[in-house]
Amino acid sequence: MTQVFNFSAGPAVLPSEVLRQVQAELLDWHGSGMSVMEMSHRGIEFGQILSEAEADLRALMAIPDNYKVLFLQGGAMLQFSMLPLNFAQTDSTIDFVHTGHWSKGAIAEAKRYAKVNIVASSEDKNFSYVPEESTWQRTPDAAYLHYCSNETIGGVEFNHIPQSDGVPLICDMSSNILSRPIDVSQFAVIYAGAQKNIGPSGVALSIVREDMLGKARSDIPTLMNYKTFADNGSMYNTPPTFGIYVAGLVFKWLLKNGGLAVMEQKNIAKANVLYSAIDASNGFYHCPVALANRSRMNIPFTLADSNLDKEFLAGAEARHLLQLKGHRSVGGMRASIYNAMPLEGCQALAAYMNEFAKTKG
Amino acid sequence: MTQVFNFSAGPAVLPSEVLRQVQAELLDWHGSGMSVMEMSHRGIEFGQILSEAEADLRALMAIPDNYKVLFLQGGAMLQFSMLPLNFAQTDSTIDFVHTGHWSKGAIAEAKRYAKVNIVASSEDKNFSYVPEESTWQRTPDAAYLHYCSNETIGGVEFNHIPQSDGVPLICDMSSNILSRPIDVSQFAVIYAGAQKNIGPSGVALSIVREDMLGKARSDIPTLMNYKTFADNGSMYNTPPTFGIYVAGLVFKWLLKNGGLAVMEQKNIAKANVLYSAIDASNGFYHCPVALANRSRMNIPFTLADSNLDKEFLAGAEARHLLQLKGHRSVGGMRASIYNAMPLEGCQALAAYMNEFAKTKG
């Protein structure tokens, strides 16, 4: 098969070792005679898969015992509605940091169910930075404070966890979860769609501190109440079994490869390769993001001469460097380099970028 | 690998031909160098997978042009909430036929959002039959009439489509969709979880007549509004791409094997093998369901002497006849024989049942 490097923003590259294992046991999981896709979710086989996935994730992220680990459906976006319906009342205020596209989505949905206060926004500079925390206009009794730790489209990443001062802190970590160690105990809720660093799309993850549960509005749909999932071990209804299985293999792959501290070092090294190529290009390439908030996961860049965009993409494609086109809302290019992207992929892209700049610059 | 016959009620057996194809192209879909799990949902590759899946399903079920085909998440159960929020107001009445466990679930959730009228119930005989349509106490201006065409746990199947007399007819077809031809034009909405006859869990399907769209309550979560999915080709957010891919292969397998009319004949033959074994056992085995409503998909049966249950199950397991234990709410055994169960599986089970009855009877 062709060796490609896939820079898709999500669904995205998965560890090739994991995919080979999925392939090897696709028809017959551990001698059961069944594919994981064919197993009853109530059977002992899937029970083992689910409990190992949870235990491995707890080990990876050092999740304290007073947090529930929930496997959901509907992506992070369904949780844009679930969060206010579970954790805010109509007349309470939710504080949001507005750093781009995904913050905006969460804000828009929250506004339909509660009052919203934007504590700070980076819209003034096209969402290219994280507003300085000391400038945030916080609501003292906010229902919660919400931020998106990595804006997948803008390529803006928080390099620290905000001080929440007793207000429940909720974070959309869809595109940088598992990319570095984080202190879970500082959060009330962490949530993420799977399709970047966890596994295939169709699974969403939520890590919820237990004291947050049981306060949902009375009219909330049963399957939008986090408590429904918490009380039933994510099995109130049939979970996305195959996706959870693949996610579980990704967790094992991370543990085997040294866990999140090692992964962080690799991710820093990978991102440096690309940012160096951009910064050394004498303006041929440009990354619009403030230095301190450059994402390690999603690296957007533009060519000074956008007339060359098509040629750049075609040349990349010819070298099997795939899915580099930037999001339509910002244009240019975007290289998404999640955990499963090897250093070699970043080096191959940087080499191509250098070569292209030399030829066309 | 061990050849097993998997009678799980869902997630359930998939066509072995489909699973082998999934395995063959797991690392590299059609020379793309990517697994389907790694593809951007906005890329041309997945675009092709999704549009072929929809086109093939339309061909299989002869879905008229004025119906939208939607791929959702959350299973059929999330739709228990979505249906009243999309198609009924607080003060309108929804008519339900109550034939068992899954009817009950839909009714309970609907009661939270609208008035509910049970037009008929078979609770008097432990949900072992479909109440005669002439006895139904209908609401003339009901928001819709809902029924479950096959009760997976009770093994009770409708053998006809009810007359709706102008009231929108909504059907939960989770466990018998694609098992026989049906006239889609008689329905306002057909919905189903994938994990029986369609594909892996984590995908749900909805077939919605266009005039039903756009009437949802204003406070409905964006991702619970069918219109959101209809307006965005099931891609408002990232869909469960891999599950849709497998479902698409199942659709192609059905088309290749003659479509739903052929499948229906096979399903009748398969069910007959098992019902014959039960009926010929002189009461050693018993199926509680009324003759006219015996399901072709889920065949529950009890042993006259329930002390033999464990031994029966152990013997079945030893012969690689798996997942035959009945649902805890009804006990006994249940053989689920969806489209992908070959006739040989039913014959092997019937042979074992005969042998067991001869030895123990």
Interface residues (C-beta under 8 A of the other chain):
Chain A: M1 T2 Q3 V4 N6 S8 A9 G10 P11 A12 V13 L14 S16 L19 R20 V22 Q23 L26 L27 D28 G31 S32 G33 M34 S35 M37 E38 M39 S40 H41 G43 Q73 G74 G75 M77 L78 F80 S81 M82 L85 E109 R112 Y113 G193 Q195 G199 P200 S201 G202 V203 D219 P221 T222 L223 M224 Y236 N237 T238 P239 P240 T241 F242 G243 V246 H320 L322 Q323
Chain B: M1 T2 Q3 V4 N6 S8 A9 G10 P11 A12 V13 L14 S16 L19 R20 V22 Q23 L26 L27 D28 G31 S32 G33 M34 S35 M37 E38 M39 S40 H41 G43 Q73 G74 G75 M77 L78 F80 S81 M82 L85 E109 R112 Y113 G193 Q195 G199 P200 S201 G202 V203 D219 P221 T222 L223 M224 Y236 N237 T238 P239 P240 T241 F242 G243 V246 H320 L322 Q323
